[in-house]
Amino acid sequence: MPTDAEQACFEAGIKFGSLYHQFAGTPISLESADSLARAMAEAIENQPYCESVTVDIRTDVLEAALAEGAADYTEFTGRFAEIEIVIDYEGNEVVARMEMDDGYPLMRLESIERQ
């Protein structure tokens, strides 16, 4: 059987998988970036054991991508966001983050603490 800390880590992975694959490809523009970030956070915060979700849109990267394209929007990918998810499972707090790492949106555990 997994420990409570291992289960908390699993829950963080589920939340990231859900968030990323649910919103990848969503049209995003500078005008819609804030509302998309809020929608992403609020959708994932509905899931069990999720304490908080913070989605920061990297507007400088989004602006550069929009300048290269012909449209006023592009598709959301991980390169446009930095995300933090906090899970509380049976008194175990897990903080997980997604940040760009060598051109790839890498999801990783930041910390695991017993509360």
VOGU-3710 file (C-alpha; in Angstrom, 3 decimals, decimal comma):
1> mptdaeqacf> 0,000/0,000/0,000  1,256/3,500/-0,749  2,031/5,825/2,120  -0,068/8,976/2,598  2,868/11,062/1,304  3,088/8,884/-1,813  -0,659/9,221/-2,336  -0,350/13,013/-2,016  2,336/12,973/-4,735  0,100/10,832/-6,928
11> eagikfgsly> -2,741/13,331/-6,457  -0,435/16,163/-7,562  0,419/14,222/-10,717  -3,249/13,608/-11,475  -4,010/17,315/-11,083  -1,178/18,330/-13,418  -2,159/15,767/-16,027  -5,736/16,965/-15,908  -4,800/20,641/-16,059  -2,322/20,337/-18,885
21> hqfagtpisl> -4,287/18,038/-21,146  -7,602/19,753/-20,517  -6,301/23,180/-21,535  -3,544/22,430/-24,086  -4,680/23,833/-27,404  -7,114/26,348/-25,916  -7,038/29,618/-27,865  -5,198/32,293/-25,864  -4,556/35,977/-26,506  -3,215/38,796/-24,371
31> esadslaram> -6,813/39,827/-23,676  -7,928/36,339/-22,612  -4,792/35,271/-20,729  -5,999/36,319/-17,263  -9,408/34,699/-17,647  -7,847/31,483/-18,953  -5,447/31,401/-15,992  -8,375/31,833/-13,579  -10,412/29,144/-15,348  -7,502/26,711/-15,183
41> aeaienqpyc> -6,938/27,324/-11,483  -10,617/27,196/-10,543  -11,246/24,013/-12,531  -8,412/22,105/-10,879  -9,169/23,471/-7,392  -12,494/21,611/-7,621  -10,689/18,281/-7,464  -10,274/16,364/-4,194  -7,319/17,224/-1,937  -6,405/20,311/-3,964
51> esvtvdirtd> -5,676/23,236/-1,648  -4,647/25,799/-4,248  -3,583/26,307/-7,838  -1,622/29,294/-9,091  -1,355/29,861/-12,837  0,937/32,679/-13,970  0,791/33,386/-17,689  4,187/34,354/-19,097  2,906/37,344/-21,056  6,337/38,153/-22,481
61> vleaalaega> 6,507/34,711/-24,109  2,882/34,956/-25,234  3,512/38,403/-26,727  6,514/37,098/-28,678  4,529/34,143/-30,028  1,688/36,412/-31,104  4,111/38,737/-32,881  5,374/35,794/-34,951  1,893/34,671/-36,018  -0,751/36,054/-38,312
71> adyteftgrf> -3,657/35,829/-35,831  -4,494/37,724/-32,637  -4,372/34,464/-30,666  -2,387/31,252/-30,441  -2,837/27,858/-28,783  -2,043/27,450/-25,101  0,978/25,263/-24,379  3,105/24,861/-21,276  5,627/27,400/-22,471  3,114/30,159/-21,698
81> aeieividye> 2,623/29,382/-17,996  4,246/28,728/-14,672  1,949/26,716/-12,427  1,985/25,698/-8,779  -0,376/23,138/-7,242  -0,671/22,505/-3,504  -2,173/19,195/-2,357  -3,182/18,241/1,183  -3,754/14,521/1,629  -4,179/13,193/5,164
91> gnevvarmem> -1,963/15,941/6,609  0,722/15,628/3,933  1,243/18,811/1,962  2,772/18,465/-1,483  3,793/21,430/-3,596  4,308/20,706/-7,285  5,364/23,127/-10,019  5,498/23,320/-13,771  8,181/25,508/-15,323  10,062/25,497/-18,574
101> ddgyplmrle> 13,253/23,450/-18,413  15,425/23,421/-21,526  12,443/24,146/-23,770  10,109/21,616/-22,131  7,295/22,287/-19,609  8,627/20,126/-16,782  6,367/19,187/-13,874  8,169/18,378/-10,636  7,731/18,058/-6,896  8,867/21,138/-5,026
111> sierq> 8,307/19,863/-1,485  6,605/17,230/0,658  5,800/18,102/4,268  3,910/16,370/7,024  1,514/18,898/8,602
//
